[in-house]
């Protein structure tokens, strides 16, 4: 039986840091208010001359350096994002060009907002298990600062920019054990960026809108449910999970999901304080942090979870 194994991870965070103290000078808020409600202290923000593609490229280079592979060993690129700096071509196709991959491999973007990396990893796993690819680069990247209204204190305090990447490879050793992904389109009114281009003009709002209370309830409910479903389907017990790696949206959501699953907080990878919510990048950034900090070891059982606009949500159970 073929499995998808993560053979390396990589990440990139922009140099500029926007702290809570910086936000105090922009909107009516405070470090204490932000920290107590979200757990966030600072977030990284892309430079004026930096783009989503730039971040994806740097995270990919990091993942390649952490592997024993040549870039031309990659035979599929999947990029999870909804904040490309251009409409087309896709970030994935441009990334293929930037990496100077000479093979005509398939490359495409996948849009599931903050659940994007979970969706992308699930998709990549299907390609490998069906013997349609052997080595896949999966990237989660978002430049959230491009769609944030910094006069809206309810959203500007939460989001940051960044990119995380993994390289999956076909193996006869267990890797991705199972995945579950879901969506509920009726959630579109609670979390969205409803702007678009028509006739060369922006129609609707180009900024992210979020109904915080509704999103919070949905996130806790669905993250708990999807993890339980995945464990039941794979035959694993929650006690076997070595690390929970959730979407880094809000510390209260993370703590509530961990408590419901009876997973102690010291077995949860949390990068929220330094990164904020980086959307599709949050799970791979947290995964890479766990690997590079030597918390995550080979053979550990990981539960990855994501939830985002759509609503979308999902989870991956992985033997690292």
N, C-alpha and C positions, 0 to 999 in steps of 0.2 A: 504493500500500500504506500502511495506517495503522500508525503506531508510537506507543508511549507514551514521552513525553519528560519527564524531571524538570525542571520549570521553577523550583522553589524548594525549599529545605530549611529546617528549623527544629528547635529543641531546647529542652529545659528540664532543669535539674538542681536538686534541692532545695538550700536554703541550708546546711543542716547537713552538716558533714563529719566522718566517722568515720575517724580515722587509724589506722595500725598501732600507734602509741604508745597510743592510746585502747584498742585491743583488748588490749594487754598488761596492762591493768588489769582486764580482764574474764575472759579465759581464759589458760591456760598456753601462751603463744606469745611471739614476739618479732618486731620489725621485720625483722631479718635473715632469720629463718626464713620469714616471709611473702613477703618480696621475692625471695629466692632461688628459692622454689618456684612463685611465681605471677606475679611482676612487678608486684604491686599495692602501692601506697603508701597510698592513701586511697580512700574511696568516699562518695557522697552518700546521705543518709538522709532520708526524708520526715518532716515535722513531725507532731505528734500530730493536728493539725487539718487535715492535708493528705491527699489521696487519689490513687488512680490516675487518676481522672477529672480532677482538678485539673491533674496533670502533663500529661495528654493535651491538655487545653485550652490550656495555656500554650505547649506545643510547636507546636500548630496555629496559634495566633495569630502566633507567630514566623514560621512558614512563609508565612502569608498576608501578613504585612508585607514579606516578601522577594520577593513576587510582585507583579504588577500587577492582581491579581484582586480582585473583590468576593466576599465569603463566599457569596453566592447563586449564584455561577458554579459552585460545587461541586455535582456531581450524583450523587456516591456517596462514602460514608465507610466505610473498612475500618480497624478497629483490631486490631492483634495484641497480645494480652495473655493471661495466665492468672492475674493477681492483681487482678482487679476487687475493689473494696471492697464490692460488693454482688453478689448472685447474678443478679438481673435488675431492671430492663432492662439491656441491654448498655451497655458503655462508649460504643460508637459512637452509640447512640440518645441517650444522655445528652449526649454531646458535640455532637450536632446541636442539641439544645435550648440548651446553653450558648453555642454560637456564634450562636444566634438565626437559624439558617437557616430561612427561612419556607417553602421548597419542601418538598414531601413526598418527599424523595429517599430511596433505600434506604440503610440503615446497618446494619452488622453487625460482630460481633467474630469473630476467627479465632484458634484456639488451637493452636499448634504449638510451645509453650514458646520456647526460645532461637532456634529457626529461624523464629519467627512472622513477622518482618518479611519474610524471603525468600519465605515462602509468600504473605503478603499482597500483596507487590509482583508476584509471579507471577499471582495472581488478578486484581489490578487491570489488569495488562497484557492478560489475556484479555478483560476487559470492554471495553477500548478497541479492541482489534483486531477484536472482533465488533460494534463500533459500538453497544454497549449503554450507554456512558458516554463523556463527552468530557473531563471534569475530575474527577479523583479525589483525595481527601485520604486518604493512607495514614499511619497512626501506629503506631509500636512503643513500647509503654509497659509497664513493670512496676515494682511496689513490692515488691521481693524481701525487704526487711527485715520485711515482715509474715508471711513464712513461714520465717524463719530462726531456728533455735535458737541463741541466743548463748552457750550452754554447750557447743556443739559446735564445737571449733576447726577441724575439717576443712571446715566449710561457712561459718561466720560470717565468715571472713577473706576470702571470695571475692566476695561479692555486694553490690550497691548498687542504688539506685533512680534512675530517670530516664525521659525520654521524647524520642523523635525523630520528626520528621514530614517527609514530602515531599508535594508536589503534582505529580501526573502530568497531562499534557494530551495529547490526541490531536494528532498531527503527521504530516506526510509526510516529515519528516526523521528519520533513524535515531535511536532512543533506546534502549529495551530491545532488545537484539539477540537474546537468547535466555535461557531459564531452564530449570533442572532441579530438581525436588524429589522427595524419596524419604522412605520411612519403614520401620522395622522394629520392629513391636510387641513382639518378644521382648526388646527392651531395657528394658522397663518396670521390671524388677527392679533395674536399676542406677542409675536416676535417676528419682525420683518424689516426689510429695506425695500419699500415699495416703489422706488424710483426706477425709471427706465428712459431710454432714448427713443424719441419719435420725431421724425422730420428734423433731426439735428438738434433737438432741444430736450432738456430733462423734463420728464413727465412724472409727477409724484415727488416724493421726498428722497434725496440721496443719502439720508442719515438713518442709522439703525434706531428702531423703536422697540421698546421692551416693556411689557406689563410684568413687572417684577414678581408680584405675588402669584400670578397664574403660572409663570414659568417655574418658580420655586416649587410649587406643589406638584406640577407635572414632572419636574426633574427627579424629585425624591421618589415619587411613585414609580416612574418608569425605570429608573436606574436599579431600584430594588427588584422590581418584577423581572427585568430582563436577565439580571444576574441569577436569580433563582431558577428561571426557565432554563438557562444555559447549563447550570449545574445539574438539574434534573435530567436533561437530555443526554448529557455526557457521562452521567453516573458519578460525578465528582461531588465531594462534600465541601462545605464552606471552610471546614477546618483544614482542608488540604491547600487552600490558597495561601501562598507565601507573601504575595504583594497585591494589593488592590491599587490600580492605576486609573483613577477616574478623570473625566473632563474637569479641568480646573476653572470652574465658574464662580463658585462661592464656597467659603469654608463651611458654612452652615449646611449647604447641600451635601458636601463631602462627608461631614460628620454624621448627618442623618442617615445617609446611605450606608456608611460603614457600621453604624450602630444597628440598623435593621438587619444587616447581614452578620452581626456579631463578630465583626472584624475589628480588632483593636487599632486605634489611630496610629500606633507606632508601626503598623503593617500596611500603612497607606502612604503612597508616594505623593507628597504635597509640594508643589512648586509655586503655588498661587501667590504667596507673599511677595516673591521677587518678579514674577512674570505677569500677573494678572490673568485675565481670560484671553488667550490667544487663539480662540476658536479651533479650527481644524489642526492647529499646531500644538495644542495644549497636551494631548495624550502622548504624541511622540517626543515632545520636549521633556515631559515627566519621565518617560521610559528611558531616554538617553541620560537624564540626570541620575536615575536610579542605577544604571549600568556604570557610568563613569565615577560615581561616588562609592562603588563597590558594595552597594546595598543588595542589588540584584545579582545573583550568581547563576551560572549554568545549571540547568536542571530545576530551577525554581518554577513554581506554578504561578502564573500571573493572570489576573482578571482585569482586562481593559474595558472601560465603559465610556460612552459618550452620549450626549443629548443636545439637541439644537433646534434651530428654527425649522419649521415644517408642519408640525413637530416631527423630528426624526430622533431615533435613539437606537442604541445597539451595544453589543459587548462581544469581546473575543476572549476565549480561555486558551492560554498558551503555556506550553512548557518551553522555557527560554533556553 
